[in-house]
Every structure is written in C-alpha cells, then in structure tokens.
Amino acid sequence: MTYISWGLYVEGRTDADYFNVLIPRMITHLLRGSDGPISLVPDLPAHTFGIPRLNLDAITEKVCEGSEAFHLFFVHGDTGGRAVAEQLEHRTCALCERIQASCDFRRDRCIVIAPNRETEAWTLADISAVRRVFGFTADAHLNNIPTTPTQVEHIQDPKRVTQEFLEVVSGTARRKRLRWPFENIAQEQNIDLLLQVPSFRTFSEALKVALRGVGHPNI
C-alpha cells in the first residue's frame, strides 16, 4: 500500500471548502481505473497555502518549507474576468515553476485547478447534486441552474447565480450575503458529469499525469 498526500494553494476559504472534498474524491476516482498499488488518500491536505495571500516569492518559500509532507501539489486560480484570466498563468503555472526551481518539486506533480471564471461554476455542473443538497425532488425546476454540465462554462457570473438562488430558496433579502454549501455539493457531485466540463477535464488530465509519476503508470 502507498500513501498519496497532497498540498493545496487556494485563492479563498470557500475554494478550500470545495477542493478539500473534491480533490481526494477525484484522486480516488482516477485510481479505480489504475493497476498500480493500492493507495491511501488522506481526506485533507497536508498543508494549505494562500490564506492570507502573499506575494509569489513568499508563497514559494512557504511551499518549499512544507513540500516534504506532500506528493502532489494543487494550485487553484479562478480565471474570472478578462483581466484576471490574462494573469492566470502568472498566478498558477508560475508558482509551479518556482517551486520546481527553488526546491526541486517536480513540475508534473504540481496540478493547476482553473475553473472557468470561478469555483462556483463547477459547483453548478451537477443539478441533481444541487437538488439533493437543498432537499428538492429529482424533477424540481431550479431557476438559472444549468441543466447540463457544459452550460456552466457560459455563465458570466457564477457567484451571482449562486447568491440569487440562495435568496430565492431562503426568502432572504440581498442585504445579507448567504453562504453557498460548497463542501456539501462537492460530496454529492457525480464525477462523470464534472468531466463533461472542459476546464474540469483539463484539471483531470493534469492529475492523471501526476498520478502516473507517483506509481500509477496506466491511468
């Protein structure tokens, strides 16, 4: 049996809530199709970086200090609007390259997570999961929630969609910001449906490469 520990860089606390559930589920999902050794995947990251936010040099230093504790390192970056999207490579790939240069952490084990615009988009990819989390029947119509996974890539403002949905189901006015249940949805989502979302599929392919590098060559 092998142990596949992981570290995480995120841009916000709610992102961490989602990925702390989704990442171990995704690793386990991919390993089911592997003929490599049986692997134990911890439920939580060995280290979480990014909160509070630091400059790239400071993040690199902290990641390298803790890098012996994890085999895989996940770097999250929302694409956001156009200006944010243009900086994505600097915020994600650049960090992977820096930790490789600074402490020889292999680049293929640094996996970028880049949902189109925002993490909320991925949480909307499985409408059945949203129904279950909020206690709706399987045939209930949910306003503004995409009915197919590929539609989430076209949502201009996923955060607004989730907040408007929360306001409707709770009857609460906009003046109070409500919390979207990231971790609950991550637990309920069908991975095969998520894989229909192009940006999630890109993440999955990068994770496959990383898992091949830690002893699962035939994923």
Solvent accessible surface area in square Angstrom, and as a share of the most:
residue,aa,sasa,rsa
1,M,173,0.77
2,T,52,0.30
3,Y,110,0.42
4,I,3,0.01
5,S,7,0.04
6,W,0,0.00
7,G,0,0.00
8,L,0,0.00
9,Y,18,0.07
10,V,0,0.00
11,E,25,0.11
12,G,20,0.19
13,R,170,0.62
14,T,50,0.29
15,D,14,0.07
16,A,11,0.09
17,D,42,0.22
18,Y,0,0.00
19,F,1,0.00
20,N,33,0.17
21,V,31,0.18
22,L,1,0.00
23,I,0,0.00
24,P,14,0.09
25,R,67,0.24
26,M,0,0.00
27,I,0,0.00
28,T,55,0.32
29,H,45,0.20
30,L,15,0.08
31,L,25,0.12
32,R,178,0.65
33,G,64,0.61
34,S,23,0.15
35,D,104,0.54
36,G,26,0.25
37,P,59,0.37
38,I,132,0.67
39,S,23,0.15
40,L,97,0.48
41,V,21,0.12
42,P,26,0.16
43,D,112,0.58
44,L,114,0.57
45,P,21,0.13
46,A,48,0.37
47,H,74,0.33
48,T,64,0.37
49,F,23,0.09
50,G,8,0.07
51,I,52,0.26
52,P,105,0.66
53,R,161,0.59
54,L,70,0.35
55,N,102,0.53
56,L,26,0.13
57,D,93,0.48
58,A,29,0.23
59,I,9,0.04
60,T,9,0.05
61,E,107,0.48
62,K,100,0.42
63,V,0,0.00
64,C,28,0.17
65,E,129,0.58
66,G,11,0.11
67,S,16,0.10
68,E,178,0.80
69,A,47,0.36
70,F,8,0.03
71,H,70,0.31
72,L,0,0.00
73,F,0,0.00
74,F,0,0.00
75,V,0,0.00
76,H,0,0.00
77,G,0,0.00
78,D,20,0.10
79,T,21,0.12
80,G,19,0.19
81,G,47,0.45
82,R,200,0.73
83,A,68,0.53
84,V,65,0.37
85,A,42,0.32
86,E,121,0.54
87,Q,101,0.45
88,L,31,0.16
89,E,119,0.53
90,H,110,0.49
91,R,47,0.17
92,T,1,0.01
93,C,35,0.21
94,A,19,0.15
95,L,1,0.00
96,C,0,0.00
97,E,95,0.43
98,R,93,0.34
99,I,0,0.00
100,Q,76,0.34
101,A,91,0.71
102,S,76,0.49
103,C,43,0.26
104,D,120,0.62
105,F,20,0.08
106,R,112,0.41
107,R,75,0.27
108,D,47,0.24
109,R,51,0.19
110,C,5,0.03
111,I,1,0.01
112,V,33,0.19
113,I,0,0.00
114,A,21,0.17
115,P,0,0.00
116,N,40,0.21
117,R,55,0.20
118,E,31,0.14
119,T,0,0.00
120,E,10,0.05
121,A,0,0.00
122,W,0,0.00
123,T,0,0.00
124,L,0,0.00
125,A,3,0.03
126,D,2,0.01
127,I,20,0.10
128,S,46,0.30
129,A,0,0.00
130,V,0,0.00
131,R,33,0.12
132,R,124,0.45
133,V,42,0.24
134,F,53,0.22
135,G,68,0.66
136,F,77,0.32
137,T,91,0.53
138,A,94,0.73
139,D,124,0.64
140,A,21,0.16
141,H,152,0.68
142,L,7,0.04
143,N,87,0.45
144,N,106,0.55
145,I,7,0.04
146,P,15,0.09
147,T,92,0.54
148,T,62,0.36
149,P,11,0.07
150,T,66,0.38
151,Q,79,0.35
152,V,1,0.01
153,E,26,0.12
154,H,139,0.62
155,I,25,0.12
156,Q,133,0.59
157,D,53,0.27
158,P,0,0.00
159,K,75,0.32
160,R,133,0.49
161,V,20,0.11
162,T,3,0.02
163,Q,15,0.07
164,E,50,0.23
165,F,11,0.05
166,L,12,0.06
167,E,29,0.13
168,V,106,0.61
169,V,58,0.33
170,S,61,0.39
171,G,69,0.66
172,T,42,0.24
173,A,44,0.34
174,R,152,0.56
175,R,222,0.81
176,K,128,0.54
177,R,166,0.61
178,L,34,0.17
179,R,129,0.47
180,W,6,0.02
181,P,18,0.12
182,F,6,0.03
183,E,58,0.26
184,N,76,0.39
185,I,0,0.00
186,A,0,0.00
187,Q,109,0.48
188,E,67,0.30
189,Q,1,0.01
190,N,72,0.37
191,I,9,0.05
192,D,86,0.45
193,L,55,0.27
194,L,0,0.00
195,L,40,0.20
196,Q,81,0.36
197,V,0,0.00
198,P,60,0.37
199,S,20,0.13
200,F,0,0.00
201,R,106,0.39
202,T,98,0.57
203,F,3,0.01
204,S,1,0.01
205,E,85,0.38
206,A,37,0.29
207,L,0,0.00
208,K,48,0.20
209,V,69,0.39
210,A,0,0.00
211,L,0,0.00
212,R,96,0.35
213,G,22,0.21
214,V,29,0.16
215,G,35,0.34
216,H,2,0.01
217,P,84,0.53
218,N,96,0.49
219,I,35,0.18
